[in-house]
Amino acid sequence: MPYIKPEQRQKLDKDPRPGDAGELNYLITRQLLSYLEAKGKKYSTINEIMGVLNCVTQEFYRRWAAPYEDEKIRENGDVGPL
């Protein structure tokens, strides 16, 4: 859980547009905790959340990080084989 200041939390609870990584973490964590509360604190719910986070990470990498890295390789050259 990101330990951001209470005034930042209040702002984000009204206008959920994060300005930095800590605020983004706070918003995501709040959503996950809301889901956990609604579904019940049990292994299956925690497992669902962990699975979703894993899939989100992989999809974000596939769709946005990897293409960015490929672009930078084209612009700057690859490190190359050792």
C-alpha positions as CSV (number, residue, x, y, z in Angstrom):
1,M,0.0,0.0,0.0
2,P,1.4,3.4,-0.9
3,Y,1.5,5.6,2.1
4,I,0.6,8.9,0.5
5,K,-0.6,11.9,2.5
6,P,-4.3,12.0,3.6
7,E,-4.9,15.2,1.4
8,Q,-3.6,13.3,-1.6
9,R,-5.9,10.4,-0.9
10,Q,-8.9,12.8,-0.6
11,K,-8.0,14.4,-3.9
12,L,-7.7,11.1,-5.6
13,D,-10.9,9.7,-4.2
14,K,-12.7,12.7,-5.8
15,D,-10.7,12.8,-9.0
16,P,-8.9,9.5,-9.7
17,R,-6.2,10.8,-12.1
18,P,-2.8,10.0,-10.6
19,G,0.1,12.4,-10.9
20,D,2.8,10.0,-10.0
21,A,3.6,6.3,-9.4
22,G,2.6,6.5,-5.7
23,E,-0.8,7.9,-6.5
24,L,-1.3,5.2,-9.2
25,N,-0.4,2.5,-6.7
26,Y,-2.9,4.0,-4.2
27,L,-5.7,3.9,-6.8
28,I,-5.0,0.4,-7.9
29,T,-4.7,-0.8,-4.3
30,R,-8.0,0.8,-3.4
31,Q,-9.7,-1.0,-6.3
32,L,-8.2,-4.3,-5.3
33,L,-9.2,-3.9,-1.7
34,S,-12.7,-3.0,-2.7
35,Y,-12.9,-6.2,-4.8
36,L,-11.5,-8.2,-1.9
37,E,-14.1,-6.7,0.5
38,A,-17.0,-7.4,-1.9
39,K,-15.9,-11.0,-2.7
40,G,-14.7,-11.9,0.7
41,K,-11.2,-12.3,2.2
42,K,-10.5,-15.9,1.2
43,Y,-7.9,-17.7,-0.8
44,S,-9.9,-17.9,-4.0
45,T,-10.4,-14.1,-4.1
46,I,-6.8,-13.4,-3.3
47,N,-5.9,-15.9,-6.0
48,E,-8.2,-14.1,-8.5
49,I,-6.6,-10.8,-7.7
50,M,-3.1,-12.1,-8.1
51,G,-4.0,-13.7,-11.4
52,V,-5.5,-10.5,-12.7
53,L,-2.4,-8.5,-11.7
54,N,-0.2,-11.0,-13.4
55,C,-2.3,-10.8,-16.6
56,V,-2.3,-7.0,-16.5
57,T,1.5,-7.0,-16.1
58,Q,2.0,-9.3,-19.0
59,E,-0.5,-7.5,-21.3
60,F,1.0,-4.1,-20.5
61,Y,4.4,-5.4,-21.3
62,R,3.2,-7.0,-24.5
63,R,1.2,-4.0,-25.8
64,W,3.3,-1.0,-24.6
65,A,6.7,-1.9,-23.0
66,A,8.0,-4.3,-25.7
67,P,7.1,-2.1,-28.7
68,Y,8.7,0.9,-26.9
69,E,11.9,-1.2,-26.3
70,D,11.9,-2.3,-30.0
71,E,11.6,1.3,-31.0
72,K,14.5,2.3,-28.9
73,I,16.6,-0.6,-30.3
74,R,15.9,0.7,-33.8
75,E,16.8,4.3,-32.8
76,N,19.9,3.6,-30.7
77,G,21.1,0.1,-31.8
78,D,21.0,-3.2,-30.0
79,V,23.4,-4.2,-27.3
80,G,24.3,-7.1,-29.5
81,P,25.6,-10.6,-28.8
82,L,28.4,-11.0,-26.3
